[in-house]
């Protein structure tokens, strides 16, 4: 027979499963925010993942204390070194994104091919000479 303690355990198990399922959805949103932020700053998100660091009580933009999920991710600017980034999520809403100090690369101008008239052979001229 099912007693009250069994019902309590079943409800507790269902609540934990629902909390984990919701946490997975929040992690996916954090990953999407990290990808957008890295694309905007022209840096590369490494491994395509964010990792839950911890849960903490933090103040949101309105100054209220709320439960926040803190995620870490890694990015690179030059491809030579891994730098860390942090993202905080208040439920499905973005708290803030912080990136470790990194160099900002200036866009390099495209190399321009200089044509010298003496070195260029037109295909039509070559065909006429070859016949």
Helices and strands as residue ranges (DSSP letters): H 4-41, E 44-45, E 51-59, E 65-76, E 83-90, E 93-99, H 123-130
